[in-house]
């Protein structure tokens, strides 16, 4: 493990795995280096790339600095890319894709960017659900109800109430509560003021190669935003990984990334 210091002084913990051109991996909601898909994806790419996984601010071994503004997460990603040599390929999953896309639009130096199922809202019902979630998330976090915040997120993703109740009583629940405050950061990446609508005006500013990927076994509520991202980014590619869900298999994603990144 090493650390980099972001523009506002926040210490960002990261790990480099493998050898070759740099790839920076961006996690989605609730995940970090010790709790999520990052290590598996790093292992799948390590024979061809040096993969940098990092704890987004407020997660894992990274610190945080108040007050939060979404631009700070863009600066964090830029700091990790700086530590990786100043430019890198990037791959981002779920709401991490929203962060990475906005960072690319802001000019953060990525050679290429691949995103997997960024969960923007493409229809009014989706955006209304997200807006309700964001409105309920804010007071839960302000009142220190981290468990309720995590439960709200799981309900948003479609988890049934019985499953959420079971999770609350599982040994994993404290890990969810520990990073629950950062759910507000993912909501900001998606766009709380727009109900998480695809930010076509922002994505239209991206000037690097982008590949938007989804899983063939994922629901349309995740596949439709992926296609919309590909349509909004100039020259972007779109692909489907057969048989995959939102929890994509690292080796399957790794094969697609190797082809896109050219190794």
FENJOCOR-V842722 format. One record per residue. N is the residue number from 1. RES is the residue in one letter. PHI is phi in whole degrees, -180 to 180 (* if undefined). Layout:
n-><N	N>
res-><RES	RES>
phi-><PHI	PHI>
//
This chain:
n-><1	2	3	4	5	6	7	8	9	10	11	12	13	14	15	16	17	18	19	20	21	22	23	24	25	26	27	28	29	30	31	32	33	34	35	36	37	38	39	40	41	42	43	44	45	46	47	48	49	50	51	52	53	54	55	56	57	58	59	60	61	62	63	64	65	66	67	68	69	70	71	72	73	74	75	76	77	78	79	80	81	82	83	84	85	86	87	88	89	90	91	92	93	94	95	96	97	98	99	100	101	102	103	104	105	106	107	108	109	110	111	112	113	114	115	116	117	118	119	120	121	122	123	124	125	126	127	128	129	130	131	132	133	134	135	136	137	138	139	140	141	142	143	144	145	146	147	148	149	150	151	152	153	154	155	156	157	158	159	160	161	162	163	164	165	166	167	168	169	170	171	172	173	174	175	176	177	178	179	180	181	182	183	184	185	186	187	188	189	190	191	192	193	194	195	196	197	198	199	200	201	202	203	204	205	206	207	208	209	210	211	212	213	214	215	216	217	218	219	220	221	222	223	224	225	226	227	228	229	230	231	232	233	234	235	236	237	238	239	240	241	242	243	244	245	246	247	248	249	250	251	252	253	254	255	256	257	258	259	260	261	262	263>
res-><X	X	X	X	X	X	X	X	X	X	X	X	X	X	X	X	X	X	X	X	X	X	X	X	X	X	X	X	X	X	X	X	X	X	X	X	X	X	X	X	X	X	X	X	X	X	X	X	X	X	X	X	X	X	X	X	X	X	X	X	X	X	X	X	X	X	X	X	X	X	X	X	X	X	X	X	X	X	X	X	X	X	X	X	X	X	X	X	X	X	X	X	X	X	X	X	X	X	X	X	X	X	X	X	X	X	X	X	X	X	X	X	X	X	X	X	X	X	X	X	X	X	X	X	X	X	X	X	X	X	X	X	X	X	X	X	X	X	X	X	X	X	X	X	X	X	X	X	X	X	X	X	X	X	X	X	X	X	X	X	X	X	X	X	X	X	X	X	X	X	X	X	X	X	X	X	X	X	X	X	X	X	X	X	X	X	X	X	X	X	X	X	X	X	X	X	X	X	X	X	X	X	X	X	X	X	X	X	X	X	X	X	X	X	X	X	X	X	X	X	X	X	X	X	X	X	X	X	X	X	X	X	X	X	X	X	X	X	X	X	X	X	X	X	X	X	X	X	X	X	X	X	X	X	X	X	X	X	X	X	X	X	X>
phi-><*	-136	-133	-128	-110	-76	-61	-96	94	-66	-91	-109	-86	-146	-132	-107	-131	95	-148	133	-57	-76	-128	-104	-103	-115	-75	-94	-62	70	-93	-155	-58	-97	-152	156	-83	-53	-60	-66	-70	-61	-63	-69	-107	-66	-78	-127	-138	-93	-101	-102	-102	-142	-87	-60	-53	83	-125	52	-101	-86	-89	-150	-139	-91	-82	-78	-142	-58	-59	-65	-70	-64	-65	-62	-62	-62	-66	-66	-63	-60	-68	-83	124	103	-153	-161	-71	-140	-135	-139	-108	52	-67	-61	-65	-64	-61	-65	-64	-67	-65	-62	-65	-82	97	-61	-79	-114	-74	-149	-134	-114	-123	-117	49	-65	-88	-69	-102	-109	-136	-57	-65	-60	-66	-67	-62	-66	-63	-64	-59	-62	-68	-84	-66	-57	-68	-60	-72	-62	-93	75	-90	-64	-62	-65	-63	-63	-66	-60	-65	-64	-64	-60	-80	103	-68	-70	-58	-63	-65	-62	-61	-65	-64	-59	-100	-93	-63	-80	-59	-58	-68	-67	-63	-61	-107	-56	-58	-78	-58	-64	-71	-69	-63	-65	-63	-77	109	-63	-75	-116	70	76	-65	-60	-83	-58	-65	-72	-63	-67	-89	-71	-121	-116	-65	-128	-122	-103	-118	-136	-103	-65	-101	-81	-71	-61	-64	-102	-76	-61	-63	-63	-64	-65	-63	-61	-70	-85	-87	-56	73	-67	-98	-136	-148	-121	-94	-57	79	-92	-112	-62	-91	-66	-70	-55	-68	-71	-64	-60	-64	-67	-69	-59	-68	-67	-81	89	-142>
//
